[in-house]
């Protein structure tokens, strides 16, 4: 199977195009709070209804990843990215044509939400095909498009809303998504991807069906055995908790700062501060996580404990400067969570069950984001004009508490799984030659795990 040399120019074009796709097509989640605020102010909806819009949109990023993997495996990564861009265009244009909140649930929440997942999945799988050596570096460069977008897009989005209104902004976002089709078309399949497709085509239908049945049965068995792991179950609860908190934060930050006298433009600058921390956090935590002497769960515990305590004190932070520092710290401590999550999962369920474990964790995260509207109904009260509103200080108190609970649940996984992991590590060190042979024989398996993991 032919693989490109790491310095082949075409590989770096794929990194560049993937970076642009992440910047344009997968970063709306981080500015969904600005859109959320405009929906409340411009449409005749309650706060809970608007929360459902943002929560459905954000959760689909996690819940629809298997659809992206299916498209990429059935057709190609290029088709997956281009399909996502077209779906995004359709979703946002349809959203711009209506003010019916129930239609927006479908057009913005389901359709547009699914599109960003298709683009993201297709980009990362394509990078996986193009890079053998240096894959983690290339992936990090690509996903930093999201961090740069978090830094640049909030003020741009706020200016668009001020100039063109929320309907015009939806059309502009749809146009930006459609540009991903151009860059996706330039990410042509390489020999690795084409060879895998040819191998599948040469198999007869019965053989392919039998293989799929065997893989499905094995996947079900792996999922059931993984769910029986107590430490893994605790980690799923931890993922659920921090996703609830994460969604509360990004949906309610703009509304909270605005009610405290911050202008909309300054609110956008505060949201941009998370991008500064996000870029730095991904780099620093990536370096720390690569050091085998540092426990990834200790990093996870420290990050979410700190941001949880900071969030509990957010209602008392009245100065714009202090709020800016908090938002930078928020991006710093939450931006690298997916890096740590993958490392922790390998320790909990082993590499052979990584695909099953990651899929379950993704669904837990998606349902965690969907739980926020239910929480909003509990926290709903009437403001001084007798209009239903959300008690934002209580919402952030819940958010901070759940961040801390997530950190504690993750720390509880360290006891038994760490001993299992250390025994596996010692065994591998005792037979270095066997380890090398296994890696060579399972190259294709590792590629599949990388694909499903992303």
N, C-alpha and C positions, 0 to 999 in steps of 0.2 A: 504494500500500500504506500503510495507516494506521499511524502509530506514536504511542505515548503521549508526551506531554510529560514531561520528566524529573522534574517536580515533582508528577505525578499521584499521589494517595495510594495508589492500588492498587499502584503499583510498589513502594512502600516496605513495603506489607504482604507482597508477594512476597519482598522482602529479609528481613523478619522471619521469615516462615514457613520460608524457605530456611535461615536461620541456625539455627533450632530443629532442622530436619531434619539439618543437619550435626552439630549438638551431640549429638543422640540416636542417629542412625543411621549415621554414617560415622567415628566416632572410636574404635571398639573396637580397631582396629589398634594404637593407641598404648598401650593397656593390656593387650595380648595377653600380655605377659610375666607379669602377675599371674595371669591365667587359666592360663597355661602352668605356673606354679609350683604352683597348686592341683591341676591334673591330675596332675602328678608325685606329689604327696603323697597324693592321695585315690584314684587309680586304680592298678591293677596294671599299670603300663606302664614301659618303659625310657625313658631320657632322649632317645634318638634317636626313639622313637615319638612322644613328646610334642612334639618339635621338628617332626616332620612335620605334626602337627595345626596348630600355629601358622603354619608356613610356607605350608601350603595355604590357610589362611584369609587371610593377608596378601597372597599372590600373586593370589588371585582378585579382589581389589580392582582390580588392573591388567589382568588377563587378560580379565575379563568386561565391560570398558567398551564394546566393540562391541555387546554384547547390549543394554545400556542405550540406546545410540544408535538401535538398530533399533526398540526398543519406542517410544521417544519420536517417531521419525519416522513409524512405522506408525500409532500411535494418538495419544498426546499425552504431554506431560511429566507431567501429573497421573496418567495411567495408569501410567507408568513408576515414579513415586515410590510410588504405592499398591501396585503389584505388588512392589516391593522390600521394603516394610514387611511385607506378608503373608508373603513368602518368608522374611524374617528371623524372624518369629514362629514359623513352622513349623520352621525350622532349629534355633532355640534351644530350643524346647519338646521337639522330638525328642531333642536332645542331653541334655536334663535327664532323660530317661527311660531312658538306657542308660549302661553303663560299659564297653561293648565298644569298644575303641580303633578298630577298623576301621569300625564304624558311625559313630563320631565323625568319622572322616576325611570321611565323606559329609555328615553332618548339620551339623556345625560348620564343617568346612573348605570344602566345596564349596557347600552350600546357603546357610548363613549368610554365608559370604564373598562369594558373588555378590550377596546382597541389599544389602550396603552400597554396592557399585558401582552398582547400579540407582538407589538413592536419590541418590547423589552426582551421577551423570550427569544424571538428570532435573531436579535442582535447578539445576544450572549451565546447562543448555539453556534452562530456563524463564527464568532471569535474562537470558540472551542475547536471548530474544524480547522481553522487556519493556523492555530498555534499549538505546537507540541511543547517545545521548550518555551519558557517565559509566558505561559498561559495566564498565570495569576497576575503578572505585571500588565499584560495587555487588557485583561478584564478590568483591572483597577483603573486603567486609563480611560476605558470606555465608560464605566459607570460614574466616573467623576463628571461626566456631562450632566448628571442629575445634581451634583453639588454646585457646579457653576450656574445651573439654571436656578437653583434656590437662591443664589446670590444676586442674579441679574433680573429674573423675571418679575418678582413682586412689584418694584416700582414701574416697570414697563406695563404690567397688567393694570395697575391702578391708573396710569395715564390713559390707557386704552379705554377703560371704563368711563373716565371723566370726559374723554373726547367723543367716543362712539356709543356710549351706553352699554348696558349689559348684553343686549341683543347683537349689536355690532361686534362686541368682544367675542361672543360665542362664534361668530362667523370667522373672525381673525384666528381664533384658536383652531377651528376646523381647517383653515388654510395652512396653518403651521403644521398640523398633523399630516396634511396631504403632501407636504414637502418631503416627509419621510419616505414616500413612495419613490421619489427621485433617488435619494441616497440608498434606499433599499435595493433599487434596480441595479445600482452600481456594485453591489456586494454579490458578485456572481459566484455560484457554487464552485469550489475548488475540487481537485482530484479526489481528496478524501471523501467529501460529501457525495460526489458522483459515483465513486466506486461502491459506497455503501448502498446507494439506490440500485445500482446494477446488480449487486449481489441479491437484493430482495427480488428483483424482477426475474432473475434466472431460476428462482425457486418456483416449483409448481404450486398450484393453489392449495392442494391437499397438504403438502409439506408446510406451507406457510401457515395454514389454518391450525395444524397440529402444534407447530411451534408457538403460535400465539396462545393456544389453550394451555400449553405447558407453562409459558411465562405468566399467564394470568393466574393459574393455580399457585404458582410459586409466589407471585406478588401478594395474593390473598393470605397465604400462609405466613409470609414475612410480616405483613401488616398486623395480623392477629398476634404473632409472637412479640412484635414490637409494642403493641398496646398492653401486653401483659407485663411489660417492664415498668416497675413502680417509679424508678428515676425518670424514665421517659415521660410517664404520665404527669409527673410533677413539672417537667419542663414544658409540656403542652399547656398546663395551667398557667405557668409563668408567661408563655407566649400570648395566651389569651388576655392576661391582665395588662401586659405592656401595650398591646395593640388597642385595647380600650382607652388607655391613657393617651396613647399617641394620637388617636383620632380626636379625642376631646381637645387636646392641645392645638392641633392644626385647624380644627373647625372653629374653635372659640377664641383663639388668640386675637384676631382682628376685632371681633365684637367687644371683647373685654377691654382692650386698649382704647378703643373708640369711646366707650362709656366712661373711661377715666380721663377724657379730655384730650386724647392724642388725635391729631388730624389723620385723615385717611392716607395721605402721602407719607407721613411719619410712621404710620402703622406698617406700610409696605417696606420701609427701611428696617423696621424691627424684624419683620419676617425675613428680610435679606440677611440679617445678622446670623440666622441659623445656617445659611449657606457658608459663611466664613468658618464657623465651627465645624460644619459637616465635612468640608474639604480637609481641614486639619485633622479631625478625628479619625477619618478613614485611613489616612496615612499613618498616624501615630499608633492607632490600635492594630493596624495591619502589621507594623513592625513588631509590636509587643506580642501579638498572637503567634508570630512566626518563631518566637523564642520558646523552646520546649521547657525551659525552666520556669516559665510564668504560666500559672493556671488560668485558663480562659474563663472559668466560672468565677474566679476571684475578680478578674477584670469586669465581667458582667455585673457581679454583685456591687462592686465599687461604683461603676457608672450609674446604675439605676438607683442605688441608695442615695447618691449625691443629688441627682436630678430630681428624685422624689422629694427630698427635703427642701431643695430650692423651690420646687413647685408649690409646696405647702405654704411657703412664705410669699408667694407671688402677689396675693392681695395687698400686702404691706409695702410693695415696691412701687412707689409713686413717682420717683425721678425717672426721666427719660433715659438718662445715662445708665442708671442701675438696671432699668428694663432692657436696655441694649446689651449690657453685660450678661444678664440672665439668658437672653435669647441666643447669644453666642455660645454660652455654656450648654444650652439645650441642644444646639446642633452638634457641639463637640461630643457630648455624652450619648446621644441617640443615633448619630449618623452611621456608626460602625457596627450596629447591632447585628446585621446580617453576616458580617465577617465572623463575629464570635459565635453566632448561632450554628454555622456550618461546622466549625471546629468542635463545639460542644456536642453536636449530634454524632459526629464520628466517634467520640469517646463514649457516648451513651449506647449507641446501637450498632457500632462497628461499620466499616466501609461497605460490607456486603448488603446491609440493610439501610444504607443512607438514602436511597431513592424513596423507599416506603416511608421512612421516618420524616424526611423533608416534606413529602406530600401531606402527611398528616399534620405537621406543624404549620404548614401554609394554610390549611383549612381552618385550624384553630385560630390563627391570626385573622383570617377573613371574617370568621364569625365573631371574633372579638370586636372588630370594627363595626359590624352590624349591630352590636349590643348597645352602642352609644345612644341611638334614638330612644330605646327603652329606658335608659338611664335619664335621658332628657325629660321624659314624661314624669318621672319621679321628682325631678328637680324643678319642674315647671311651677311658676307662681304668677301672680298678677302684679304688674308694676303700678306706679302712682297714677297712671291713666287707665287702670283696670284692663290693661291689655296683657294677654298671656306672654310671659317672658321666662328666661332661664336664670336661676340663681347662680351666677357665674362664680362667685367665691366658693360656694359649696361644690360646684363642678370641678374646680381646680383642686379643692381639698380631696375629693374622691380620686382625681387623677394622680396627685402626688402619693396618696396612700397606695394606690394600685401599682405605681412604679416601685415602691418599697416592697410591697408584697411579692411582686414579680422577682425582685432581687433575692428575697429570702427563699422563695420556692426554687430558684435556680441553685442557690447555695446548698439546699437540702439534697440535691442530686449528686453532690461531690463524694459522699462517703463510700458507697458500695461501688459505684461505677469507676472511681479513681483506682481502686484496687484491681478491678478487672482490666482496666486500661494498662496499668503498670505491668501486670502479668503478661499481657499480650506484647507489650513493648520489650520486656525481657526475653520472651521467647523469640521474637524477631531478631533481636541482637545476637542471640545464640546461634542463629543459622542464617548468616548473611547471604550465602550463596543461594539458598532456597528462596529467600525473599526476592532476590534479583530475578530468578527464573519465573516466579509467580507474576511479577510485574510485567515481564515481557509477554507471558502467555495470555494475560488478561488486559492487554492494551485496549481492545475493543470494549470490554466491559467497563473500564474506567471512563471511556468516552461516553458511554450510555449513562453512567452515573452522573457525570458532569452535566449532561444535557437535562436529565430529569431533575437534578438538584436545582439548576437555575430556573 
